Amino acid sequence: MSTYDGLSFVTQSAIRWKAFHEQMQYIKQSFMDKLCIVSYEDFISNTKQVMFNLDSFLFLTKPLNQPIVKHDCIAKWKTQLTDQEIMEIQEIVGFPPSELM
């Protein structure tokens, strides 16, 4: 069994998230104006503006349909994670989940 396999699910998830986040930062710097990155948090909290930005970025003549968004999903972590799990995540990624919002 590898060291990674012995870690908690929360720790594994935080490590994967951090690696993905670092890759996205590299891609963002490499492709700047050729890439439109939409964060989940922005999409949930400002759907209309994000959809407008996507329409503009893609040079669409007909706007994309506005999706139905469940706004209560954005803070699920507050009720589903324990204080210990939140601390584990913070130790790995370097900041608390609340800073993503």
N, C-alpha and C positions, 0 to 999 in steps of 0.2 A: 504494500500500500504506500502511495506517495504521501509526502507531507501535506500537499494540498487536499487530498482525500480525507485526511484526518481533521481538517478544519471544520468549523461549524458552517452551516448553510449561509448564515448571515455574513460571516467572514469571507467565504467563497464569493458570494454575490458582490460584496464591497470591492474585492480584488478585481473581479471581472468588470464592474462599473468603472473603477479607476483606470484600468487598462483601456477600456473603450473610450473614456473621456480623454485620455492622453492621445489616443489615435485620432480622435475627432479634432483635437487642437492642432495636431500636425497637418491633417488634411486641410483644415480651415486655412492655415498659414500657407500651404502649398498651392491651393487653388483659388483663394480669396474670392474674386468676383465671378468665378465659374461654378460656385457652390452656394446653395441656400440651405442653411442649417436651421431646423425648427426644433426648438426644445419642447419637450412634453409640457413643461410648466408654462411656457409662453402660449402654446397651442390651447391649453385648457383655460388659461386666464384671459386671453385676448384673441379668441378664435377668429373673429371677423377681420381684425387687422392682419393676422398671420395669413389668412386665406387671400386677402387682398395683395399682400406681399408676394405670395406664391404666384398668383395670377400675373402680376407685373414681371416677376423674375422669369416666368415661362413664356412671356409675351402672348398670353392667351387673348383671343378676341371675345370669347365667351367665358364668363367667370365660372370657376369651379363651384359645385354645389356646396352649400354650407352644411357641415356635418352636425349631428346632434351630439353634444358633448356633456358628459356627466361631470359636473364641477366638484362633486364630493370625492372623486377619486384622487384629487391632488394631495389631500392630507391624510390618506389612509394609513400612512406609516405611523401617524401619531397614535392611532388606536391599535395597530397591529404589531408594533415593535415594543419590546420592553425597554426600560431605561438602559439596561446592560447592553442590549443589542444596538441601541443608538450610540452608545459609547464605543462599541467595537467598530461600527461604521466610521465614526468620527476619527478614531485612531488611524484607520487605514486611508481614508480619502483626504484627511487633513482639515475637514470642517464639518459642522453638523448638518443634517438633512434640511434643516430650516433655512439655511443659506441658499438653497437651490430655488426657493420660492420668491 
